[in-house]
Amino acid sequence: MTGRTVAEERRRINSGKSSRQGVSGKLMAILIAMVVMVVAGFALYHSSFLTISEVRVEGAQRLTAQRLTDLAAVPAGSTLLRVDGNAIAKRLESDPWVQSAQIHREFPATLVLVIEERQIAATVDVLADTPTGASQRWLIGYDGIWLDGWDNLALNQSAVSSQESGTTTDESGDGSTGSEVTADDGAESAADGENGDDDGTAQAKSLLEDVKVYASELDTVPLIKDVVRTIDPVTGEMVTDEGVVNALAIINGFTADMLAQVAFISAPDKVKTELTLRNFVHVAFGIAEDIPNKEAAILTLLAEHEGNITYINVRVASRATYRTTE
């Protein structure tokens, strides 16, 4: 016995019952609130509320907003809650120019496609496996993806002429940052087509400016040449040729200052890889290893023999050799 009176024991028991009843009441209230939230969420998810009415593109420089929204293929009637962002991102990343894509939702009705484009690391002079040895320039990204052939980007002069005559041609990517595409854009495009010669000429001039932009950019990246004839580039696939892979590793391993001095990379294979600098100094580089020390040796010799050096061999960085005009 605890020494409690009968009345005290009864009050203790009743107090415990009240506490348990209070806890049970709170749990029931929480459960009811959760059920209401689930039902409301289910109804909202399956309703037409928050239907997407605008798709905005951010971060794109080369690819047009229209091309990206077409590639995203947001299903008609999608809402911000139901739209499959992962599937859209995968469709966008199927384009070789798209390094990555993120999908953001801006309530109440805007879907934002945030694009990171691949940057051009180099152009590759690809020789056709024919007796004439015709060649085509291909672009590659820093991650070794074949981006596109220059012939696919350059504007054919006959197309310019046809545009100036008022006929139409395919639109080349003119770049876009923060561009919007809405349901009204289709009607606007149809109206534009009725303008005839003026719009054709304007589009031709725009395309020509695009080519100039590309050409200007390609002047700043190295040209990889003397590659084997068996290379068969495919847009969106990885580079596999050992000479080109080695050249790309050198490009990725150089500092920006060193890379800016490289005009050409001769890459018949990884052992025979040589550089031609913009000051016409030839560099026997070899395999893409010990790159920081090889770069340091090149820069040191260039500084010590400025204006007189013609050839540098850094296949072994610790035993660099050179030739000068003196």
C-alpha positions as CSV (number, residue, x, y, z in Angstrom):
1,M,0.0,0.0,0.0
2,T,1.1,3.5,-0.8
3,G,-0.8,5.1,2.0
4,R,-3.3,6.9,-0.4
5,T,-6.9,7.2,0.6
6,V,-9.6,5.7,-1.6
7,A,-10.6,9.1,-2.8
8,E,-7.0,10.0,-3.7
9,E,-6.5,6.7,-5.6
10,R,-9.8,7.4,-7.5
11,R,-8.6,10.9,-8.5
12,R,-5.3,9.4,-9.7
13,I,-7.0,6.9,-11.9
14,N,-9.4,9.4,-13.4
15,S,-6.5,11.8,-14.1
16,G,-4.7,9.0,-16.1
17,K,-7.8,8.3,-18.1
18,S,-8.2,12.1,-18.9
19,S,-4.6,12.3,-20.1
20,R,-5.0,9.2,-22.3
21,Q,-8.2,10.6,-23.7
22,G,-6.5,13.9,-24.4
23,V,-3.7,12.2,-26.3
24,S,-6.1,10.1,-28.2
25,G,-8.1,13.2,-29.2
26,K,-5.0,15.0,-30.5
27,L,-3.9,11.9,-32.5
28,M,-7.4,11.7,-34.0
29,A,-7.3,15.4,-35.0
30,I,-3.9,15.0,-36.6
31,L,-5.1,11.9,-38.5
32,I,-8.2,13.7,-39.8
33,A,-6.0,16.7,-40.9
34,M,-3.7,14.4,-42.7
35,V,-6.6,12.6,-44.5
36,V,-8.0,16.0,-45.5
37,M,-4.5,17.1,-46.8
38,V,-4.1,13.9,-48.8
39,V,-7.6,14.2,-50.4
40,A,-7.0,17.8,-51.2
41,G,-3.6,17.1,-52.7
42,F,-5.0,14.2,-54.7
43,A,-7.7,16.5,-56.1
44,L,-5.2,19.3,-56.8
45,Y,-2.8,16.9,-58.5
46,H,-5.5,15.6,-60.9
47,S,-7.2,19.0,-61.5
48,S,-6.4,21.4,-64.4
49,F,-5.2,24.0,-61.9
50,L,-1.6,25.1,-62.4
51,T,-1.8,24.1,-66.1
52,I,1.4,25.2,-67.9
53,S,0.8,28.1,-70.1
54,E,4.4,29.3,-70.6
55,V,7.8,27.6,-71.2
56,R,10.9,29.7,-70.7
57,V,14.4,28.9,-71.8
58,E,17.4,30.1,-69.8
59,G,21.1,29.7,-70.4
60,A,21.1,28.7,-74.1
61,Q,23.4,30.6,-76.4
62,R,23.4,28.6,-79.7
63,L,20.2,26.7,-79.5
64,T,17.0,28.6,-80.1
65,A,14.2,28.6,-77.6
66,Q,11.9,27.1,-80.2
67,R,14.2,24.2,-80.9
68,L,14.6,23.5,-77.2
69,T,10.8,23.7,-76.4
70,D,10.2,21.4,-79.4
71,L,12.7,18.9,-78.0
72,A,11.3,19.2,-74.5
73,A,7.9,18.2,-75.9
74,V,5.9,19.2,-72.9
75,P,2.6,17.4,-73.2
76,A,-0.4,19.6,-73.9
77,G,-2.5,20.2,-70.7
78,S,0.4,19.3,-68.4
79,T,0.3,21.0,-65.0
80,L,3.3,22.0,-62.9
81,L,2.4,19.2,-60.5
82,R,2.0,16.4,-63.0
83,V,4.7,17.2,-65.6
84,D,7.6,14.7,-65.7
85,G,10.6,16.9,-65.3
86,N,13.1,14.1,-65.5
87,A,11.8,12.9,-68.8
88,I,11.9,16.4,-70.2
89,A,15.5,16.8,-69.0
90,K,16.5,13.5,-70.7
91,R,14.9,14.6,-74.0
92,L,16.8,17.9,-73.9
93,E,20.1,16.2,-73.0
94,S,19.7,14.0,-76.1
95,D,20.8,17.0,-78.1
96,P,24.7,16.8,-78.3
97,W,24.9,20.6,-77.7
98,V,23.1,20.2,-74.3
99,Q,25.6,19.4,-71.5
100,S,22.9,19.3,-68.9
101,A,19.3,20.4,-68.4
102,Q,17.4,21.3,-65.3
103,I,13.6,21.8,-65.0
104,H,12.3,24.5,-62.7
105,R,8.7,25.3,-61.8
106,E,7.5,28.8,-61.3
107,F,4.0,28.9,-60.0
108,P,1.4,29.3,-61.1
109,A,2.0,28.4,-64.7
110,T,5.6,28.7,-66.0
111,L,8.0,25.8,-66.7
112,V,11.7,26.9,-66.9
113,L,14.2,25.0,-69.0
114,V,17.7,25.8,-67.6
115,I,20.3,24.8,-70.2
116,E,24.0,24.4,-70.0
117,E,25.5,24.0,-73.4
118,R,28.7,22.2,-74.3
119,Q,31.6,24.4,-75.3
120,I,33.7,23.9,-78.4
121,A,37.2,22.5,-77.4
122,A,38.6,22.1,-80.9
123,T,37.8,21.6,-84.5
124,V,39.0,18.4,-86.2
125,D,40.0,18.2,-89.8
126,V,38.5,14.8,-90.7
127,L,39.7,13.4,-94.0
128,A,37.3,11.3,-96.1
129,D,38.5,7.8,-96.9
130,T,38.6,8.5,-100.6
131,P,41.4,9.0,-103.2
132,T,40.7,12.7,-103.4
133,G,41.1,13.1,-99.6
134,A,38.3,15.6,-99.2
135,S,38.0,16.8,-95.7
136,Q,35.4,18.3,-93.4
137,R,35.7,20.2,-90.1
138,W,34.0,18.7,-87.1
139,L,33.5,20.3,-83.7
140,I,34.2,18.5,-80.4
141,G,33.3,19.4,-76.9
142,Y,35.7,19.3,-73.9
143,D,34.2,16.0,-72.8
144,G,35.0,14.3,-76.1
145,I,31.5,14.5,-77.7
146,W,31.3,15.0,-81.5
147,L,29.1,18.1,-81.7
148,D,28.5,18.8,-85.3
149,G,30.2,19.1,-88.7
150,W,31.0,22.6,-89.8
151,D,29.1,22.0,-93.1
152,N,26.0,21.6,-91.0
153,L,26.5,25.0,-89.3
154,A,27.9,27.1,-92.1
155,L,25.4,28.9,-94.3
156,N,25.3,27.9,-97.9
157,Q,25.5,30.9,-100.1
158,S,22.7,29.6,-102.3
159,A,20.5,29.5,-99.3
160,V,21.3,33.2,-98.6
161,S,20.3,34.0,-102.2
162,S,17.1,32.2,-101.9
163,Q,16.3,34.0,-98.7
164,E,16.9,37.3,-100.2
165,S,14.5,36.3,-103.0
166,G,11.8,35.8,-100.4
167,T,11.9,32.0,-100.3
168,T,12.4,30.1,-97.1
169,T,15.1,27.9,-95.7
170,D,15.6,26.1,-92.4
171,E,16.4,28.4,-89.5
172,S,19.9,28.0,-88.0
173,G,20.3,28.3,-84.2
174,D,20.6,32.0,-83.3
175,G,21.0,31.5,-79.6
176,S,18.6,32.4,-76.8
177,T,18.8,33.5,-73.2
178,G,15.6,33.8,-71.2
179,S,13.4,33.3,-74.2
180,E,9.8,32.5,-73.9
181,V,7.5,30.4,-76.0
182,T,3.7,30.6,-75.5
183,A,0.6,29.4,-77.3
184,D,0.5,32.6,-79.3
185,D,3.9,32.0,-80.9
186,G,2.5,29.7,-83.6
187,A,0.1,32.4,-84.8
188,E,2.8,35.0,-84.8
189,S,5.0,32.7,-86.9
190,A,2.2,32.2,-89.4
191,A,1.7,36.0,-89.7
192,D,5.5,36.5,-90.2
193,G,5.4,34.1,-93.1
194,E,3.0,36.4,-94.9
195,N,5.5,39.3,-95.0
196,G,7.3,37.7,-97.9
197,D,10.6,39.3,-99.0
198,D,11.2,41.4,-96.0
199,D,11.2,38.5,-93.6
200,G,13.2,36.3,-95.9
201,T,16.0,38.9,-96.2
202,A,16.0,39.5,-92.5
203,Q,16.3,35.8,-91.7
204,A,19.1,35.4,-94.2
205,K,21.0,38.3,-92.6
206,S,20.4,36.7,-89.1
207,L,21.7,33.4,-90.3
208,L,24.7,35.0,-91.9
209,E,25.5,36.7,-88.6
210,D,25.3,33.3,-86.9
211,V,27.9,31.9,-89.2
212,K,30.2,34.9,-88.5
213,V,29.8,34.3,-84.8
214,Y,30.7,30.6,-85.2
215,A,33.7,31.4,-87.4
216,S,34.9,34.0,-84.9
217,E,34.7,31.4,-82.1
218,L,36.5,28.7,-84.1
219,D,39.4,31.1,-84.7
220,T,40.1,30.9,-80.9
221,V,40.2,27.1,-80.5
222,P,42.9,24.7,-81.8
223,L,42.5,22.8,-85.0
224,I,43.3,19.1,-84.8
225,K,44.7,17.8,-88.1
226,D,46.6,15.0,-89.7
227,V,44.3,12.4,-88.2
228,V,43.8,8.9,-89.5
229,R,41.3,8.4,-92.4
230,T,39.4,5.8,-90.5
231,I,37.7,8.4,-88.3
232,D,33.9,8.4,-88.8
233,P,32.4,11.1,-86.6
234,V,28.8,10.7,-85.5
235,T,27.0,13.6,-83.8
236,G,26.5,13.0,-80.1
237,E,28.9,10.0,-79.9
238,M,32.2,10.0,-78.0
239,V,35.6,10.4,-79.8
240,T,37.4,7.1,-79.9
241,D,40.5,7.8,-82.1
242,E,43.6,7.7,-79.9
243,G,45.2,10.6,-81.7
244,V,42.2,12.9,-81.2
245,V,41.7,11.7,-77.6
246,N,45.3,12.4,-76.8
247,A,45.0,15.9,-78.4
248,L,41.9,16.6,-76.4
249,A,43.6,15.5,-73.2
250,I,46.4,18.0,-73.9
251,I,43.8,20.8,-74.5
252,N,42.1,19.9,-71.2
253,G,45.4,19.8,-69.3
254,F,46.7,23.2,-70.5
255,T,46.2,26.4,-68.7
256,A,44.1,29.1,-70.5
257,D,47.3,31.1,-71.3
258,M,49.1,28.1,-72.8
259,L,46.0,27.0,-74.8
260,A,45.6,30.5,-76.3
261,Q,49.0,30.0,-78.0
262,V,48.1,26.8,-79.7
263,A,47.0,27.1,-83.3
264,F,47.2,23.5,-84.6
265,I,47.6,20.0,-83.1
266,S,48.9,17.3,-85.5
267,A,47.5,14.1,-84.1
268,P,48.3,11.0,-86.4
269,D,48.6,9.1,-83.1
270,K,49.3,9.8,-79.5
271,V,53.1,9.3,-79.6
272,K,53.6,11.6,-82.7
273,T,51.4,14.4,-81.4
274,E,52.9,17.8,-82.2
275,L,51.7,21.4,-81.7
276,T,52.1,24.5,-83.8
277,L,51.9,27.6,-81.8
278,R,50.5,30.9,-83.1
279,N,54.0,32.3,-83.3
280,F,54.8,29.3,-85.7
281,V,57.0,27.5,-83.1
282,H,56.7,23.7,-83.5
283,V,56.4,21.6,-80.4
284,A,57.0,17.8,-80.3
285,F,54.7,17.0,-77.3
286,G,53.9,13.3,-77.5
287,I,51.6,11.5,-75.0
288,A,49.3,13.6,-72.9
289,E,51.1,13.0,-69.6
290,D,53.1,15.2,-67.2
291,I,51.3,18.1,-68.9
292,P,52.0,20.9,-66.3
293,N,55.8,20.2,-66.5
294,K,55.8,20.1,-70.3
295,E,53.9,23.3,-70.4
296,A,56.3,24.9,-68.0
297,A,59.2,23.8,-70.1
298,I,57.6,25.3,-73.3
299,L,56.9,28.6,-71.6
300,T,60.4,28.9,-70.1
301,L,62.1,28.2,-73.5
302,L,59.8,30.6,-75.3
303,A,60.6,33.4,-72.8
304,E,64.4,32.7,-72.8
305,H,64.6,32.6,-76.6
306,E,61.8,35.0,-77.6
307,G,61.8,35.6,-81.3
308,N,64.6,33.2,-82.1
309,I,63.2,29.7,-81.1
310,T,61.7,27.6,-83.9
311,Y,61.4,24.1,-82.4
312,I,60.8,22.6,-78.9
313,N,60.8,18.9,-78.0
314,V,59.1,18.1,-74.6
315,R,58.2,14.5,-75.1
316,V,60.2,14.1,-71.9
317,A,59.7,17.3,-69.9
318,S,62.9,16.9,-67.8
319,R,65.0,16.6,-71.0
320,A,63.5,19.3,-73.2
321,T,65.5,20.3,-76.3
322,Y,65.1,23.1,-78.7
323,R,66.4,24.8,-81.9
324,T,66.8,28.5,-82.6
325,T,67.7,30.6,-85.6
326,E,70.9,31.8,-84.0
